[in-house]
Amino acid sequence: MMNVPLTVGSLLERAEKFFPKKQVVSRTLSGIHRFTYKEIGERTRRLASALEKLGVEKGDRVGTFAWNHHRHLEVYFAAPGMGAVLHTINIRLSPEHVSYIVNHAEDKVMLVDEDLIPLIERCKDNFKTVEAYIIMTDKNELPETTLEPVYSYEELLREASPEFEFVKDIDENDPAGMCYTSATTGNPKGVVYSHRGIVLHSFAFGLADTAALSETDVVLPVVPMFHANAWGMPFAATWFGSTQVLPGPLFTPALLAELIEQEKVTFTAGVPTIWLGLLNELEKGSYDTSSLRSIVCGGSAAPRGMIKAFETKYKIPFLHAYGMTETTPLATVSRLKSYQAGLDEEEILDIRSKQGLLVPGLEMKVIGGNGEVKWDGEEMGELLLRGPWIADEYYKDERSADAFRDGWLYTGDVATVDEEGVIKLVDRTKDLIKSGGEWISSVDLENALMAHEAVFEASVVAVPHQQWQERPIACVVLKEPYKNKVDKQELLDFIAPQFAKWWLPDDVVFMEEIPKTSVGKFLKRALRDQLKDHLVQNS
């Protein structure tokens, strides 16, 4: 067999060659823009040429701080195509974490959306390696900014060559991209994606029993392009020649419904919060969503009632999926087997509500206290994964030893497996809080709260929330001299400068004592049980 390297640049080259007339529909601050893959290819090559002129070389990290739009898509292919590494940065992180990520990755150039400039200006003095900023804007003139040196994206493209050739001497195991995932304690952890891993993951998106993505699809990635590379959709959709609809900044459920109707979207993916919002919008308005053949939901468990509403009332097939930054991220998809199609509605919902079957190409184990668990849907254990698009370490991080052992990724997720091989996530081994598909570290919040002079103990736990799935609640024991003298707002104001706004607890519950285990650790399970209805009762 021929040993032909699998490279990210080849994905775009296929779209240029075989689907030059297919479109990328991009919403920006100025409205809707339409480009063909031929035009996207030319603009991408111009961008790669411009980055080269700015000194970007093979292996350098190119950071993006941006929404879902055509320029971001162009960076997706320009950076790996020239041998550099695409580093998509989560715009929702705190300035402290953004600064850490940029420095740890050693980003050389950063591409920043115009409306996000103030966030980067707050961090710029902390950056140690950034040599240039490129502003992505529809305007002819650069906005005023303290970033320097600063360049206009479109001006750079106008002055660059459209004849740039993607690098051919890339080893398929070379890094092509990287993202950072949150940790229970400390700083975010970097995950590096190889060219080979991204291409094979894109193959998986096209398999009939996973997402079945094809040229006939109109793909709307609602999941942010800074969140595990929009779950790999931009790479796969480009390769297959699918039409792409990129929703841009600050979209609403109404805008999402309008885009689905206007562009006849067939395939979309995002976290449960998005689909709850869309469901509420569909209940209020009159939208034609008949083009949709699939909604993919991941990031956290989808409510059973939401799945039922989409499938029964709106006749939209709903695919529950599971993955994580370390898995590129597609790992499981919940599809019915052929002989299950005749099951009754509730039995089908039982299957849809689980995380599903392992994607072909991957391997799994679920390990309990006595080794691998029985496939009975009852015995629980930690889910372990391995495969060609599963990370094998964290980037320059000693925490790799905890998560990657003996060739397996220890996901930290507790799961069961039924007799059909269907995975259901039950809990997490660590007490991370997942709100709207994003991780929040309970330990970081606890440490910040306990830095207040009045706080004796603080424990933060996840509590169910109708819209965001989970939200943090802080349980606090005050020192005796401060009891009845410190209120929750004072504590929230105290920790607010340290975190992104969405990290802050929804409430602070004052207690006389926090329950503990036999070894003195906070018994968070008891707190979760005690507070499970707290946000409902206090809403």
Beta strands, then each sheet from edge to edge (+ up, - down):
strand 1: 23-28
strand 2: 31-36
strand 3: 61-65
strand 4: 85-88
strand 5: 107-113
strand 6: 132-136
strand 7: 150-152
strand 8: 175-181
strand 9: 189-194
strand 10: 218-221
strand 11: 243-246
strand 12: 267-270
strand 13: 294-297
strand 14: 318-323
strand 15: 330-333
strand 16: 357-358
strand 17: 363-368
strand 18: 371-372
strand 19: 381-386
strand 20: 404-405
strand 21: 408-417
strand 22: 423-428
strand 23: 433-435
strand 24: 438-440
strand 25: 455-465
strand 26: 469-478
strand 27: 507-510
sheet 1: 2+ 1- 11- 10- 12- 13- 14- 15+ 16-
sheet 2: 7+ 6+ 5+ 3+ 4+ 8+ 9-
sheet 3: 18+ 17- 19+ 21- 20+
sheet 4: 18+ 17- 19+ 21- 22+
sheet 5: 23+ 24-
sheet 6: 25+ 26- 27-
end
